[in-house]
Amino acid sequence: MTFEVRLQDPKRQAYRVGDSLQLNSRDGGVSTRVEIVEIISHTTFAELIKSASPASLGFRDAPQALAEFRKIYSVNDEVAHGVIG
């Protein structure tokens, strides 16, 4: 199972278990269709990392995971929307 972590912004609030999503790599090289089998909501990335474990998210530890999410999402957006995985 793969976790995708995102802000729970209005677009992603519409996601439901069973929905199909097209995920594209940042470099444009790989595209994968996935089905949502579970949605985990949290207030912060730190809470989500703690509940899912850094390894299940593809990171060696919590500080690395949080640093990577901070490169993409601002604290203000995190506080405004919450997060999903």
N, C-alpha and C positions, 0 to 999 in steps of 0.2 A: 504494500500500500504506500502511496506517495501523499505527502501533505503539501498543499499549496497554501501559502499564507498571504493574506491580503487585508487591506482596510475593509471595514464593513460599511463602505460608502453606499449611497442610494442604489447604484447599479448592482452591487453584490448583495444587497438586502433582498433582492428578488430571487436569488439562487435558492433552489430547493433540491432535496435529495432526489436523485433520479435524473436531474438535468445533465445534459451533455455539454462539455466545454471544449473549445479548441485552444490548446496552450502552445505558444510559440516561444522558442528560445530567444534570448536577447540579441544574439548575433544573427538571427534569421535563418539559421541552418537546420533546425529541427522543429517539426510541428507534430503535436500529438493530440488525439481526441481522447478525453477522459470522461468518466461518469462520476458524478458526486454521490458518494455512498454515505457520507456523514458530514455534518457541519458543526464545528466547535466554535463557539463565540466566547470572547473574553474582552475585558476592558482594555488591556494592554498587551503588547508583545511579550513582555516579561512573564505575565500570567500564562499566556499561551505556550511559551517555551517550557515553562515549568510543568504544565499539564501534559505536553506531548513528548518531551525529552528532546534535547538538542540533536541527538543522533537521528531520530526519526524525521527531523527536518533537514538533514544533510549537513549538520555542523558538528564540530568536535566538542564544543561546550557552549554554555549559555552566553557568556560574553561575546564570543564570535558571532553567534546567531543574532543577538541584539544589535551588534555593530553593523552587520550586513543589512538588517531591516532598516536601520537608521540612515543608511546610504540612499534608500529608496523612499522612505516615508518620514515625514516630519512628526515631531512630538505633538504639535498642534493638531495635525490630521488624526493622529492616533487617539488623542483625547476627544476630539469632536465626533469620531465615528465608531471607535472600538475596532476590534480585529476579528477575523475569522480564519480558520484553518480547516 
